[in-house]
Amino acid sequence: MTRKPSRVFVVSRIRDVIVSADPSEGALIGMEVPGEADIELRLPADALAKLEALLANANMEQAKFQKMQ
């Protein structure tokens, strides 16, 4: 992890996710945050793949704590 400064945003809602039909172009994720301006994240394809992998791993870890129904 880098030691660069970071900003923390409280995301109220994910507005939209637009994934390009061209796999090399990645995705755009729109988020609503309190205040006057929302956030748009532009993820190149490699960053999108990394995010997908991290979310899948987080989902599997969280599932370990859910009761079987």
SVG drawing of the C-alpha trace seen along z (x, -y; Angstrom):
<svg xmlns="http://www.w3.org/2000/svg" viewBox="-34 -22 38 46">
<polyline fill="none" stroke="black" stroke-width="0.4" points="0.0,0.0 1.3,-3.5 1.7,-6.3 0.0,-8.8 -2.8,-10.9 -6.3,-9.6 -9.8,-11.1 -12.7,-9.3 -16.2,-9.8 -19.5,-8.6 -21.3,-7.1 -25.1,-7.5 -25.9,-5.3 -24.4,-3.8 -26.1,-5.7 -25.0,-3.5 -22.3,-1.2 -21.5,-1.4 -19.2,1.3 -17.9,0.8 -18.7,3.4 -15.0,3.2 -13.3,5.2 -10.1,3.1 -12.0,-0.1 -13.2,0.8 -16.1,-0.9 -17.6,-4.1 -19.1,-4.0 -21.4,-6.9 -21.9,-7.5 -24.0,-9.9 -22.4,-11.6 -23.6,-14.3 -22.9,-17.8 -23.1,-19.5 -21.1,-17.1 -21.3,-13.4 -18.3,-11.1 -17.6,-9.2 -14.9,-6.6 -13.3,-5.7 -11.7,-2.3 -9.5,-0.9 -9.9,2.8 -7.2,4.0 -8.5,2.0 -12.0,3.2 -10.8,6.8 -9.0,6.2 -12.1,4.7 -14.2,7.6 -11.8,10.1 -11.7,8.1 -15.5,7.9 -15.8,11.6 -13.4,12.5 -15.1,10.1 -18.5,11.7 -17.1,15.2 -15.7,14.1 -19.0,12.4 -20.9,15.5 -19.0,17.5 -20.8,15.4 -24.3,15.8 -26.7,18.5 -27.7,21.2 -31.4,21.0"/>
</svg>
